[in-house]
Amino acid sequence: MEDDIKDFLKRIVWTVFLMFLWLTLTLGIGAYNDLMVPHTTVTVGNIIFYIWSVASLTTLIYLFVRIWKKKFPHG
C-alpha cells in the first residue's frame, strides 16, 4: 500500500477513535452522574460538567485541525 493511502487511512482512524472516545467519556460521565440535564436548579456539578464539555470539545477540534493540517500531494 502506498504511503499516502496509509497516511489518509491513519488520519481517518484517529479522527473516528478520538471522536468516539470523547463522546463515550463525556456522555458517560454526564449520564451516570445525572449532570446533563438540570432538574430543579443549576448546580455546581452541572456547571463543571458543561465547562468540561466545552473545554474538551475545543481541545478535540484543535487535535482534528492538527491531524488534518498536513496537505496531501496532488497526483
Secondary structure as the mmCIF struct_conf table of DSSP 4:
data_model
#
loop_
_struct_conf.conf_type_id
_struct_conf.id
_struct_conf.beg_label_comp_id
_struct_conf.beg_label_asym_id
_struct_conf.beg_label_seq_id
_struct_conf.end_label_comp_id
_struct_conf.end_label_asym_id
_struct_conf.end_label_seq_id
HELX_RH_AL_P HELX_RH_AL_P1 ASP A 3 TYR A 32
TURN_TY1_P TURN_TY1_P1 ASN A 33 ASP A 34
BEND BEND1 MET A 36 VAL A 37
BEND BEND2 HIS A 39 THR A 41
HELX_RH_AL_P HELX_RH_AL_P2 VAL A 44 TRP A 68
BEND BEND3 LYS A 70 LYS A 70
HELX_LH_PP_P HELX_LH_PP_P1 LYS A 71 HIS A 74
#
